[in-house]
Amino acid sequence: MTTTATTTAVAGHRAGPAPVVSFQKVSKSYGAVRAVDDLNLELHPGETVALLGPNGAGKSSTLDLLLGLRTPDSGTLTLFGTTPQQAIAQGKVGAMLQSGGLMDGVKVRELVRLASDLHPRGYPVDQILATAGITEIGDRLIGKLSGGQEQRVRFALATAGANDLIVLDEPTTGMDVSARQTFWGTMREQVQQGRTVLFATHYLEEADEIADRVIVLHRGRVLADGTAAEIKARAGARRVTFDLDEPIDRSALHGLPFLTALEISGHTVRIQSQNADATVHALYGLGLYPHNLEVSGLGLEQAFIALTTASDATPATAEEAAR
Ligand SMILES: Nc1ncnc2c1ncn2[C@@H]1O[C@H](COP(=O)(O)OP(=O)(O)OP(=O)(O)O)[C@@H](O)[C@H]1O
């Protein structure tokens, strides 16, 4: 396959404006590790999209490619119909990444001013500080900030100008619950102004509450893509809880069909199953008599685990199947 890291030749490809983000069969490997594997993905204006995935799923690599910090090995990647570098130079993209130092020796206000000056459509400094909720710490040295305050400064830098797309890699890491709520309140305002937001998170409740679209990445590919409700339904798994009077034989329970998770606490057993009816039937088949039996749907977190566990049990590719 020809290696085409980026292209500008997508205009006229589809009716209406170009997608904000387009990955077409994009791959990226580090040595033998295929971090992003033939990824296809499009984001459209005004969407708030959460990128979920277990550790090593390829979330950061995907965001790095999108921001032009890394080059795809193959495939086509565009932002606003152009290359990531061009879109960023035009001030269309604001990013808040996990890594990268923040210049410890300068004051918050000075750093924010620099970001605003460098942005082609920068906002006034006071406005940026107020939006990020850091007016009071404007005169503090960056090196003296707490982890949560530092995150807010990173957020201020990502929103220092009129960006159309905001990319956030685990933005609320290090923030307490109330700081997280304030942060997402601010992000909602950004979305109401018509911005597209893409964020990677480990907090599934954030994806559930904030995002109107959730993309589950696994092994560098899209495993599920839809609203949080659709993802939960797609996981198809149910939670089954029951009590057993007799001593519990963990290995026998492990052998139950369609099981995706098992937790035993005292006499209470909690399982997840891709087919609750069949699993419960098999329980009786083992000669067990569960009582206080409850069957319920999954939250996003359990759905996510069920999806990725089921995928781990299935070979990802024909080559893996043949091994
Ligand atoms: N610079 C690198 N060199 C070698 N391997 C790398 C490099 N960066 C990432 N990887 C590997 O690529 C895979 C995807 O990593 P990536 O950081 O994109 O995943 P992630 O979903 O962001 O993970 P996490 O949730 O742990 O941050 C992992 O197996 C990781 O070890």
The ligand as an SDF file (V2000), in Angstrom:
LIG
                    3D

 31 33  0  0  0  0  0  0  0  0999 V2000
    6.8660    5.5810   21.6500 N   0  0  0  0  0  0  0  0  0  0  0  0
    6.4760    4.3180   21.7360 C   0  0  0  0  0  0  0  0  0  0  0  0
    7.3450    3.3030   21.5250 N   0  0  0  0  0  0  0  0  0  0  0  0
    6.9590    2.0180   21.5860 C   0  0  0  0  0  0  0  0  0  0  0  0
    5.6920    1.6230   21.8650 N   0  0  0  0  0  0  0  0  0  0  0  0
    4.7860    2.5800   22.1050 C   0  0  0  0  0  0  0  0  0  0  0  0
    5.1180    3.9690   22.0490 C   0  0  0  0  0  0  0  0  0  0  0  0
    4.0070    4.6880   22.3300 N   0  0  0  0  0  0  0  0  0  0  0  0
    3.0050    3.7870   22.5440 C   0  0  0  0  0  0  0  0  0  0  0  0
    3.4750    2.5240   22.4060 N   0  0  0  0  0  0  0  0  0  0  0  0
    2.7010    1.2810   22.4970 C   0  0  0  0  0  0  0  0  0  0  0  0
    1.5840    1.3920   21.6140 O   0  0  0  0  0  0  0  0  0  0  0  0
    0.4050    0.8540   22.1880 C   0  0  0  0  0  0  0  0  0  0  0  0
   -0.6610    1.9340   22.2500 C   0  0  0  0  0  0  0  0  0  0  0  0
   -0.2630    2.9110   23.1950 O   0  0  0  0  0  0  0  0  0  0  0  0
   -1.0890    4.2370   23.4950 P   0  0  0  0  0  0  0  0  0  0  0  0
   -0.3010    5.0550   24.4680 O   0  0  0  0  0  0  0  0  0  0  0  0
   -1.4800    4.8690   22.2290 O   0  0  0  0  0  0  0  0  0  0  0  0
   -2.3920    3.6270   24.2050 O   0  0  0  0  0  0  0  0  0  0  0  0
   -3.4460    4.3230   25.1770 P   0  0  0  0  0  0  0  0  0  0  0  0
   -4.7660    3.7520   24.8080 O   0  0  0  0  0  0  0  0  0  0  0  0
   -3.3130    5.8020   25.1400 O   0  0  0  0  0  0  0  0  0  0  0  0
   -2.9930    3.7630   26.5920 O   0  0  0  0  0  0  0  0  0  0  0  0
   -3.1520    4.4200   28.0740 P   0  0  0  0  0  0  0  0  0  0  0  0
   -4.6040    4.3880   28.3950 O   0  0  0  0  0  0  0  0  0  0  0  0
   -2.3700    3.4550   28.9270 O   0  0  0  0  0  0  0  0  0  0  0  0
   -2.5780    5.8020   28.0270 O   0  0  0  0  0  0  0  0  0  0  0  0
    0.8110    0.3100   23.5450 C   0  0  0  0  0  0  0  0  0  0  0  0
    1.0860   -1.0600   23.3770 O   0  0  0  0  0  0  0  0  0  0  0  0
    2.0740    1.0910   23.8690 C   0  0  0  0  0  0  0  0  0  0  0  0
    2.9180    0.3370   24.7130 O   0  0  0  0  0  0  0  0  0  0  0  0
  1  2  1  0
  2  3  1  0
  2  7  2  0
  3  4  2  0
  4  5  1  0
  5  6  2  0
  6  7  1  0
  6 10  1  0
  7  8  1  0
  8  9  2  0
  9 10  1  0
 10 11  1  0
 11 12  1  0
 11 30  1  0
 12 13  1  0
 13 14  1  0
 13 28  1  0
 14 15  1  0
 15 16  1  0
 16 17  2  0
 16 18  1  0
 16 19  1  0
 19 20  1  0
 20 21  2  0
 20 22  1  0
 20 23  1  0
 23 24  1  0
 24 25  2  0
 24 26  1  0
 24 27  1  0
 28 29  1  0
 28 30  1  0
 30 31  1  0
M  END
$$$$
